[in-house]
């Protein structure tokens, strides 16, 4: 799409989408845009009209009418869904609140977010679930919030939480994320009871005995920097254990489901690939940072993961090829699981392409300066990533590592299918006439710079600070209401 055509499309939206966050969208017409509907499996040039919050017309253009329109300009897609975000409330509101987290989500193009339970107190009973939901309602944001409850009381790994009461309160799954369910006996019980409740166990796969005191991925970078190594085997062994337990439990409880979150290693993903082939009820997700960043960022490299391998797919040495352009030990690069090597990052992208990975999640983990900007080994784990996820995936698309439809599917239809499995949700309508508008409009022809001022999240902890990313979000509409607008 030519620049003047992109401008015309944005102008139509600007003229009719005025309003504050939370207001019902008035008349919105986006013409000569690139529409991507992952639910229908269709993309192409088109026009879309929204009136009073409802999609009233979707016109797919062909022939002469479609001339000059391509996927490098204004793109309209269904709103994104994040199955894994840390909104920190209650207990850590200095790092994030539900209100600021939902504002950040809307800025990133997300219209539905699942809040993880590592709050204080932990989201381990119906009362805390209610507090999180009340905070969402009070925020005024139209972004939908789902809650994931804790597996164990206080996430301490000693006894099961009140799973039934939380299921009645509407949680969509159970997780002790930030830590695994250490006891295999307790994990088997959790899979069994959650399965009877029609909910999955969302497992953080880590063998803690192998990661005690670990600071960075075990490999060349950690060795050179003198950091304690975090072996890939810690993830692989935990995944193998959980899959074995699932195979045992599902014989008696067919409804048992296991979802492995933020997988980061080739070996772990290969185990899931084989388990799916054997028809085990297992799903998994990956993150933007594990597919696009690598452990060499800890040493000071700032190239994408696909730029860090040679023609044969082997990892390049950042110390010998001039990749180190920043100082080492940036605490913004500390995350759990850690940034892996380029070979593992390539395996993450391959898992997305072949369907082994069902979705991309942000694992949005905002922190305060006090907790993050300290010595690397003492820094809190996590990246504030809900606002940069789209840009990172589009960078992978630009490099030919993912397709645009594939990237959009990983943020929409993929997580929507999982929510349907988890909580009996019908699939969203997509870009369908008569449906409430739930969509994101972004311009692939524009880039934006990641700065503290640009981020809506309270957490500014991202290794992407100062970097230009493709795909500026222009408008996010959730259930017919304005969630974010940058239409001038």
C-alpha positions as CSV (number, residue, x, y, z in Angstrom):
1,X,0.0,0.0,0.0
2,X,1.4,3.4,-1.0
3,X,2.0,6.0,1.8
4,X,-0.9,8.2,0.7
5,X,-3.2,5.2,0.6
6,X,-2.2,4.2,4.2
7,X,-2.8,7.8,5.3
8,X,-6.2,7.8,3.6
9,X,-7.2,4.6,5.4
10,X,-6.0,6.0,8.8
11,X,-7.8,9.2,8.2
12,X,-11.1,7.4,7.7
13,X,-10.6,5.8,11.0
14,X,-9.5,8.9,12.7
15,X,-12.5,10.9,11.6
16,X,-15.0,8.3,13.0
17,X,-13.2,6.7,15.9
18,X,-12.9,9.6,18.2
19,X,-13.6,8.9,21.9
20,X,-12.0,8.1,25.2
21,X,-11.1,4.7,26.4
22,X,-14.2,2.7,27.4
23,X,-16.6,4.5,25.1
24,X,-18.6,2.6,22.5
25,X,-17.0,3.0,19.0
26,X,-19.0,5.3,16.9
27,X,-18.8,5.2,13.1
28,X,-15.5,3.7,12.1
29,X,-14.6,3.0,8.5
30,X,-11.2,1.6,7.5
31,X,-10.8,1.4,3.8
32,X,-8.2,-0.2,1.6
33,X,-6.6,-2.1,4.4
34,X,-5.2,-5.6,4.7
35,X,-7.6,-7.7,6.6
36,X,-6.5,-10.9,8.4
37,X,-9.2,-13.2,9.8
38,X,-7.5,-16.2,11.4
39,X,-10.8,-17.7,12.4
40,X,-11.9,-17.9,8.8
41,X,-8.4,-18.6,7.5
42,X,-8.5,-15.7,5.2
43,X,-6.4,-12.6,4.5
44,X,-6.5,-9.9,1.8
45,X,-7.4,-6.4,0.8
46,X,-10.7,-5.1,2.2
47,X,-12.8,-2.5,3.9
48,X,-14.4,-2.8,7.3
49,X,-17.2,-0.7,8.8
50,X,-18.1,-0.5,12.5
51,X,-21.3,1.3,13.7
52,X,-22.1,1.7,17.4
53,X,-19.6,-1.0,18.4
54,X,-20.8,-3.6,15.9
55,X,-19.1,-4.7,12.7
56,X,-21.7,-3.9,10.0
57,X,-19.8,-4.5,6.8
58,X,-16.7,-6.5,5.8
59,X,-15.9,-6.2,2.1
60,X,-13.1,-8.3,0.6
61,X,-11.7,-6.5,-2.4
62,X,-10.6,-8.1,-5.6
63,X,-9.4,-7.2,-9.0
64,X,-8.8,-3.5,-9.8
65,X,-10.3,-2.5,-6.4
66,X,-7.5,-4.3,-4.6
67,X,-4.7,-2.8,-6.6
68,X,-1.9,-1.4,-4.6
69,X,-3.1,-2.9,-1.2
70,X,-0.6,-5.2,0.5
71,X,0.2,-6.6,4.0
72,X,2.9,-3.9,4.5
73,X,0.5,-1.1,5.3
74,X,-2.6,-0.8,7.6
75,X,-3.6,-4.2,8.9
76,X,-6.9,-5.1,10.6
77,X,-7.1,-8.3,12.7
78,X,-9.2,-9.6,15.6
79,X,-8.0,-8.5,19.0
80,X,-5.1,-10.4,20.5
81,X,-5.5,-12.8,23.4
82,X,-2.7,-13.2,26.1
83,X,-2.9,-16.4,28.1
84,X,-0.1,-15.5,30.5
85,X,0.4,-12.0,32.0
86,X,1.4,-10.9,35.5
87,X,-0.7,-7.9,36.5
88,X,0.7,-7.9,40.1
89,X,-2.5,-6.8,41.9
90,X,-3.1,-7.5,44.8
91,X,0.2,-7.0,46.6
92,X,2.7,-5.6,44.1
93,X,0.8,-2.5,42.8
94,X,4.1,-0.5,42.7
95,X,5.1,-2.7,39.8
96,X,1.7,-2.9,38.1
97,X,-2.0,-2.7,38.8
98,X,-4.8,-4.4,36.9
99,X,-5.7,-1.0,35.5
100,X,-2.2,-0.2,34.2
101,X,-1.7,-3.8,33.0
102,X,-5.0,-3.7,30.9
103,X,-4.0,-0.3,29.5
104,X,-0.6,-1.8,28.5
105,X,-2.4,-4.7,27.0
106,X,-4.7,-2.5,24.9
107,X,-1.6,-0.5,23.7
108,X,-0.2,-3.9,22.5
109,X,-3.4,-4.8,20.6
110,X,-4.7,-7.3,23.2
111,X,-8.4,-7.4,24.0
112,X,-8.3,-10.4,26.4
113,X,-5.8,-11.2,29.1
114,X,-5.3,-14.1,31.6
115,X,-3.9,-12.9,34.9
116,X,-1.4,-15.3,36.6
117,X,-1.8,-16.0,40.3
118,X,1.6,-15.0,41.8
119,X,0.1,-12.1,43.6
120,X,0.2,-11.3,47.4
121,X,-1.9,-13.0,48.7
122,X,-1.7,-15.6,46.0
123,X,-4.8,-16.0,43.9
124,X,-5.5,-19.3,45.6
125,X,-9.2,-18.9,46.7
126,X,-12.4,-17.5,45.4
127,X,-12.0,-14.3,47.5
128,X,-8.8,-13.2,45.8
129,X,-10.3,-14.1,42.4
130,X,-13.1,-11.7,43.2
131,X,-10.6,-9.0,44.1
132,X,-8.8,-9.3,40.8
133,X,-12.1,-9.2,38.9
134,X,-13.3,-6.2,40.9
135,X,-10.1,-4.3,40.1
136,X,-10.7,-5.0,36.4
137,X,-14.2,-3.7,36.6
138,X,-13.1,-0.6,38.4
139,X,-10.4,0.1,35.8
140,X,-13.0,1.0,33.2
141,X,-11.0,-0.9,30.6
142,X,-13.0,-2.9,28.1
143,X,-10.2,-5.4,27.8
144,X,-11.6,-8.7,29.1
145,X,-9.8,-10.3,32.1
146,X,-9.7,-14.0,32.9
147,X,-8.1,-15.3,36.0
148,X,-5.8,-18.3,36.5
149,X,-5.9,-19.7,40.0
150,X,-3.0,-21.2,42.0
151,X,-2.6,-24.9,42.1
152,X,-1.4,-25.0,45.7
153,X,-2.2,-22.9,48.8
154,X,0.1,-19.8,48.7
155,X,1.8,-21.4,45.7
156,X,3.9,-23.1,48.3
157,X,3.7,-26.6,46.7
158,X,2.5,-28.3,49.9
159,X,-1.3,-28.8,49.5
160,X,-3.8,-28.2,46.8
161,X,-5.7,-25.0,46.9
162,X,-9.5,-24.8,46.8
163,X,-9.7,-25.7,43.1
164,X,-13.4,-26.4,43.1
165,X,-14.3,-23.1,44.7
166,X,-12.1,-21.2,42.2
167,X,-13.6,-23.1,39.3
168,X,-17.0,-22.0,40.5
169,X,-15.7,-18.5,40.7
170,X,-14.8,-18.7,37.0
171,X,-11.0,-19.3,36.8
172,X,-9.9,-20.7,33.5
173,X,-7.1,-22.8,34.8
174,X,-4.6,-23.4,37.6
175,X,-0.9,-22.7,37.8
176,X,1.8,-22.1,40.4
177,X,3.7,-20.1,37.7
178,X,7.0,-18.7,38.8
179,X,7.6,-22.1,40.3
180,X,6.7,-25.7,39.3
181,X,4.5,-28.1,41.2
182,X,7.5,-29.9,42.7
183,X,5.9,-33.0,44.1
184,X,5.0,-35.6,41.4
185,X,2.3,-36.9,43.7
186,X,0.8,-33.5,44.2
187,X,1.0,-32.8,40.5
188,X,-0.8,-36.1,39.7
189,X,-3.6,-35.1,42.1
190,X,-3.8,-31.6,40.6
191,X,-4.1,-33.0,37.1
192,X,-6.8,-35.4,38.3
193,X,-8.9,-32.8,40.2
194,X,-8.5,-30.1,37.7
195,X,-9.5,-32.5,34.9
196,X,-12.7,-33.4,36.7
197,X,-13.4,-29.6,37.0
198,X,-12.8,-29.2,33.2
199,X,-9.7,-27.0,33.7
200,X,-6.1,-27.4,32.7
201,X,-3.0,-27.4,34.9
202,X,-0.8,-24.6,33.4
203,X,2.7,-25.8,34.3
204,X,5.9,-23.9,34.7
205,X,8.3,-26.7,33.7
206,X,11.5,-26.5,35.8
207,X,13.4,-29.1,37.8
208,X,14.3,-26.9,40.7
209,X,17.1,-29.1,41.9
210,X,19.0,-28.3,38.7
211,X,18.4,-24.6,38.8
212,X,19.2,-23.6,42.4
213,X,21.2,-20.4,42.3
214,X,21.2,-20.4,38.4
215,X,21.5,-17.0,36.7
216,X,21.7,-17.6,32.9
217,X,21.4,-20.3,30.3
218,X,24.1,-22.9,30.8
219,X,26.4,-22.4,27.8
220,X,29.2,-20.3,26.4
221,X,27.8,-16.9,27.5
222,X,27.3,-17.9,31.1
223,X,30.8,-19.5,31.2
224,X,32.5,-16.4,29.8
225,X,30.6,-14.0,32.0
226,X,31.1,-16.1,35.1
227,X,27.3,-16.7,35.7
228,X,25.9,-19.8,37.2
229,X,24.4,-22.0,34.5
230,X,20.7,-22.9,34.1
231,X,20.7,-26.1,32.1
232,X,18.2,-26.9,29.4
233,X,17.9,-30.3,31.1
234,X,16.0,-28.7,33.9
235,X,13.1,-27.9,31.5
236,X,13.3,-31.1,29.6
237,X,13.3,-33.4,32.6
238,X,10.3,-31.5,34.1
239,X,8.4,-31.8,30.8
240,X,9.1,-35.5,30.7
241,X,7.9,-36.0,34.2
242,X,4.7,-34.1,33.6
243,X,3.9,-35.9,30.4
244,X,4.4,-39.3,32.1
245,X,2.1,-38.2,34.9
246,X,-0.5,-37.0,32.4
247,X,-0.4,-40.3,30.6
248,X,-1.1,-42.1,33.8
249,X,-3.9,-39.8,35.0
250,X,-5.8,-39.5,31.7
251,X,-6.5,-43.2,31.8
252,X,-8.9,-42.6,34.8
253,X,-9.8,-38.9,34.1
254,X,-10.2,-38.4,30.4
255,X,-10.8,-34.7,31.0
256,X,-7.3,-34.1,32.4
257,X,-5.3,-31.5,30.5
258,X,-1.8,-30.2,30.8
259,X,-0.6,-27.0,29.3
260,X,3.1,-26.3,29.4
261,X,3.8,-22.6,29.4
262,X,6.8,-20.5,28.1
263,X,8.7,-23.5,26.8
264,X,12.2,-22.5,25.6
265,X,14.3,-25.5,24.6
266,X,14.4,-27.7,21.6
267,X,14.4,-30.9,23.7
268,X,11.3,-29.9,25.7
269,X,9.4,-28.9,22.5
270,X,10.4,-32.2,20.9
271,X,8.9,-34.1,23.8
272,X,5.6,-32.2,23.4
273,X,5.7,-32.9,19.6
274,X,5.9,-36.6,20.3
275,X,3.3,-36.5,23.0
276,X,0.8,-34.8,20.7
277,X,1.5,-37.4,18.0
278,X,0.6,-40.0,20.7
279,X,-2.7,-38.1,21.3
280,X,-1.9,-37.0,24.8
281,X,-4.1,-34.0,25.8
282,X,-1.1,-31.6,26.1
283,X,-0.7,-28.1,24.7
284,X,2.0,-25.5,25.1
285,X,3.0,-21.9,24.4
286,X,6.1,-19.9,23.8
287,X,7.1,-16.3,24.2
288,X,8.3,-13.5,21.9
289,X,11.5,-13.2,23.8
290,X,12.4,-16.9,23.6
291,X,11.9,-16.9,19.8
292,X,13.6,-13.7,19.0
293,X,16.3,-13.0,21.7
294,X,19.1,-15.2,22.9
295,X,21.5,-15.5,25.9
296,X,24.1,-13.4,24.0
297,X,22.0,-10.4,24.9
298,X,23.2,-10.9,28.4
299,X,26.7,-10.4,27.1
300,X,25.7,-7.2,25.2
301,X,24.6,-8.4,21.8
302,X,21.5,-6.8,20.3
303,X,20.9,-8.8,17.2
304,X,17.8,-10.9,16.6
305,X,18.1,-14.7,17.3
306,X,17.9,-15.5,13.5
307,X,20.9,-13.2,12.9
308,X,23.0,-15.2,15.5
309,X,23.3,-18.4,13.5
310,X,25.4,-19.3,10.5
311,X,24.3,-20.8,7.2
312,X,24.3,-24.2,8.8
313,X,22.1,-23.2,11.7
314,X,25.0,-23.3,14.3
315,X,25.3,-20.5,16.8
316,X,27.8,-17.8,16.1
317,X,30.3,-16.6,18.6
318,X,29.3,-13.0,19.6
319,X,32.9,-12.3,20.8
320,X,34.5,-12.9,17.4
321,X,31.9,-11.5,15.0
322,X,31.4,-8.0,16.5
323,X,27.9,-8.6,17.9
324,X,28.6,-7.1,21.3
325,X,27.4,-3.5,21.1
326,X,26.1,-2.9,24.6
327,X,27.5,-3.6,28.1
328,X,27.1,-7.0,29.7
329,X,24.9,-8.1,32.6
330,X,21.8,-6.0,31.6
331,X,19.3,-7.1,34.3
332,X,16.5,-6.5,31.9
333,X,17.7,-9.7,30.1
334,X,17.1,-11.8,33.2
335,X,14.0,-13.9,32.8
336,X,12.6,-17.3,33.9
337,X,13.2,-19.5,31.9
338,X,16.4,-17.8,30.8
339,X,17.1,-16.6,27.3
340,X,18.5,-19.6,25.5
341,X,21.0,-20.0,22.8
342,X,20.2,-19.4,19.1
343,X,19.7,-23.0,18.3
344,X,16.9,-23.3,21.0
345,X,15.4,-20.0,19.7
346,X,15.3,-21.5,16.2
347,X,13.5,-24.6,17.7
348,X,10.9,-22.3,19.3
349,X,10.2,-20.7,15.9
350,X,10.0,-24.1,14.3
351,X,7.5,-25.2,16.9
352,X,5.3,-22.3,16.1
353,X,5.5,-23.0,12.4
354,X,4.6,-26.7,12.7
355,X,1.9,-26.3,15.3
356,X,3.8,-27.9,18.2
357,X,3.4,-24.6,20.0
358,X,-0.3,-23.6,20.2
359,X,0.1,-20.0,21.0
360,X,2.4,-17.1,21.8
361,X,2.0,-15.6,25.3
362,X,3.8,-12.5,26.5
363,X,4.7,-13.6,30.1
364,X,4.4,-9.9,30.8
365,X,6.3,-9.5,34.0
366,X,6.7,-5.8,35.1
367,X,9.0,-4.9,38.0
368,X,10.0,-1.9,39.9
369,X,13.4,-0.3,39.4
370,X,14.4,-1.4,42.9
371,X,13.8,-5.0,42.1
372,X,15.2,-5.0,38.6
373,X,18.0,-2.5,38.2
374,X,20.4,-4.3,40.5
375,X,23.3,-6.8,40.1
376,X,22.3,-9.3,37.4
377,X,22.2,-12.4,39.7
378,X,20.0,-10.5,42.2
379,X,17.5,-9.0,39.7
380,X,13.9,-10.2,39.6
381,X,13.1,-12.4,36.7
382,X,10.9,-11.1,33.9
383,X,10.4,-8.8,31.0
384,X,7.6,-6.3,30.6
385,X,6.5,-7.6,27.2
386,X,2.8,-7.1,26.5
387,X,3.4,-3.9,24.5
388,X,6.3,-5.2,22.4
389,X,5.0,-8.7,21.5
390,X,3.5,-7.6,18.2
391,X,6.6,-5.8,17.1
392,X,8.9,-8.7,17.9
393,X,6.7,-11.1,16.0
394,X,6.5,-8.7,13.0
395,X,10.3,-8.5,13.1
396,X,10.3,-12.3,12.7
397,X,7.8,-12.0,9.8
398,X,10.0,-9.4,8.1
399,X,13.0,-11.8,8.4
400,X,11.0,-14.6,6.8
401,X,11.0,-16.7,10.1
402,X,7.2,-16.5,10.4
403,X,4.3,-15.6,8.1
404,X,2.0,-12.7,8.9
405,X,-1.1,-15.0,9.1
406,X,0.9,-17.4,11.3
407,X,2.0,-14.7,13.7
408,X,-1.6,-13.4,13.9
409,X,-2.9,-17.0,14.5
410,X,-0.5,-17.4,17.4
411,X,-2.0,-14.3,19.1
412,X,-5.6,-14.9,18.3
413,X,-7.1,-18.2,17.0
414,X,-4.4,-20.3,18.8
415,X,-5.1,-18.9,22.3
416,X,-8.8,-18.7,21.6
417,X,-8.9,-22.4,20.9
418,X,-7.1,-23.1,24.1
419,X,-9.5,-21.0,26.1
420,X,-12.3,-22.9,24.5
421,X,-10.7,-26.2,25.7
422,X,-10.1,-24.7,29.1
423,X,-13.4,-23.1,29.9
424,X,-15.8,-24.2,27.3
425,X,-15.7,-20.9,25.5
426,X,-17.0,-20.6,21.9
427,X,-14.5,-19.3,19.4
428,X,-14.6,-15.6,18.8
429,X,-16.4,-14.5,15.7
430,X,-13.4,-12.8,14.0
431,X,-14.1,-10.2,11.3
432,X,-17.8,-11.1,10.8
433,X,-20.7,-8.8,10.1
434,X,-23.1,-8.5,13.0
435,X,-20.4,-9.3,15.7
436,X,-19.3,-6.9,18.4
437,X,-16.1,-5.2,17.2
438,X,-13.1,-6.9,18.8
439,X,-10.2,-5.9,16.7
440,X,-6.8,-4.3,16.4
441,X,-5.6,-1.9,13.7
442,X,-1.9,-1.5,13.2
443,X,0.4,0.0,10.5
444,X,3.2,-2.3,9.4
445,X,4.6,0.6,7.5
446,X,5.3,2.5,10.6
447,X,7.9,1.9,13.3
448,X,7.9,3.0,16.9
449,X,10.6,3.4,19.5
450,X,10.4,1.5,22.8
451,X,11.0,4.1,25.5
452,X,9.8,4.5,29.1
453,X,7.5,7.2,28.0
454,X,6.0,5.1,25.2
455,X,5.1,2.2,27.6
456,X,1.7,2.3,29.4
457,X,2.9,-0.4,31.9
458,X,4.3,0.6,35.2
459,X,7.1,-1.9,34.5
460,X,9.7,-0.5,32.1
461,X,12.0,-3.5,32.3
462,X,12.7,-4.5,28.8
463,X,15.9,-5.2,26.9
464,X,14.2,-3.7,23.8
465,X,14.5,-0.2,25.3
466,X,15.7,2.2,22.6
467,X,14.9,-0.2,19.8
468,X,12.6,0.6,16.8
469,X,9.9,-2.1,16.3
470,X,7.7,-2.5,13.3
471,X,3.9,-2.3,13.5
472,X,2.5,0.7,15.4
473,X,-0.9,0.0,16.9
474,X,-3.4,2.6,15.9
475,X,-6.6,1.4,17.5
476,X,-7.7,-1.5,19.8
477,X,-11.4,-2.1,20.1
478,X,-12.6,-4.6,22.7
479,X,-16.3,-5.8,22.7
480,X,-17.3,-2.7,20.7
481,X,-15.6,-0.2,23.0
482,X,-12.4,1.8,22.5
483,X,-9.5,0.2,24.5
484,X,-6.7,2.2,22.9
485,X,-6.5,4.8,20.2
486,X,-3.7,6.6,18.5
487,X,-5.7,7.9,15.6
488,X,-4.8,11.5,15.1
